[in-house]
Amino acid sequence: MNAANSLSSSPEPMVRAQGVHKSYGPVEVLKGIDLEVATGEVFCLIGPSGSGKSTFLRCINHLEKVNAGRLTVDGDLVGYRERSGRLHELKDHEVARRRRDIGMVFQRFNLFPHMTAVENVMEAPLRVRKEPKAAARDRALQLLGRVGLADKARNYPSQLSGGQQQRVAIARALAMEPKLMLFDEPTSALDPELVGDVLDVMRGLAEDGMTMIVVTHEMGFAREAGDAVVFMDDGIVVESGHPRQVLTAPRHERTQTFLSKVL
């Protein structure tokens, strides 16, 4: 963990949630989330399945629309523009433009099966940013090297292990040079022996100062690489603080019960 990362030089947090609610019909999934993520911070969300962690992550880049509250990334409202005290939803192309600054890595790798590893990483810079092909390829090869897959550039996803595919997915997200990276349980679909390589890449990003929000069941990663840990349950933030405090001396009984089963 880069201890200096927790001290942001900017007064504006990278992510701020204020009273965020999200429902699907009558089912309320998020029940008023309040939290802040500083620039350069590794912020880990833990909790049982169905607690709202992944839904909150998807709200940050407007893959899900919030029903109430405010959510900002680097000072900008997510998915909305404020005018005369009222919120107006942005048009799809405006949402897409802002989403470029947010990289997201999913549980399932979502690689294009008909493209090689290097082509997967090149795709967004070519299509979205209109980068020259040679520059996009050079950058993609550099990123594949960064995640330890320089020798797999010409391989198709079907020729890669799950852990290798997830590392390609991380390189693909990094290709857009995001200011914020979101990880939605990035190791949950992997065989246990493949988890370490993915977590090593994420630790490297943390050491480089990347702002990261990580939904994870990997408590070792949260303890070692995290600057802050939030325990969510039933759509609310139950407990938050430094990893050592939350993971080794939780104050809330619900947190204690959860950790007793997963540690």
HELIX and SHEET records of a PDB file:
HELIX    1   1 ALA A    3  SER A    6  5                                   4    
HELIX    2   2 LYS A   53  ILE A   60  1                                   8    
HELIX    3   3 ASP A   92  ARG A   99  1                                   8    
HELIX    4   4 ALA A  117  ARG A  127  1                                  11    
HELIX    5   5 LYS A  133  ARG A  146  1                                  14    
HELIX    6   6 ALA A  150  LYS A  152  5                                   3    
HELIX    7   7 PRO A  157  GLN A  159  5                                   3    
HELIX    8   8 GLY A  162  LEU A  174  1                                  13    
HELIX    9   9 PRO A  192  GLU A  207  1                                  16    
HELIX   10  10 MET A  219  ALA A  225  1                                   7    
HELIX   11  11 PRO A  243  THR A  248  1                                   6    
HELIX   12  12 GLU A  253  VAL A  262  1                                  10    
SHEET    1   A 4 VAL A  27  VAL A  37  0                                        
SHEET    2   A 4 VAL A  15  TYR A  24 -1                                        
SHEET    3   A 4 ALA A  68  VAL A  73 -1                                        
SHEET    4   A 4 ASP A  76  LEU A  77 -1                                        
SHEET    1   B 6 ILE A 102  VAL A 105  0                                        
SHEET    2   B 6 LEU A 180  ASP A 184  1                                        
SHEET    3   B 6 THR A 211  VAL A 215  1                                        
SHEET    4   B 6 VAL A  42  ILE A  46  1                                        
SHEET    5   B 6 ALA A 228  ASP A 233  1                                        
SHEET    6   B 6 ILE A 236  GLY A 241 -1                                        
SHEET    1   C 2 TYR A  80  ARG A  83  0                                        
SHEET    2   C 2 ARG A  86  GLU A  89 -1                                        
END                                                                             
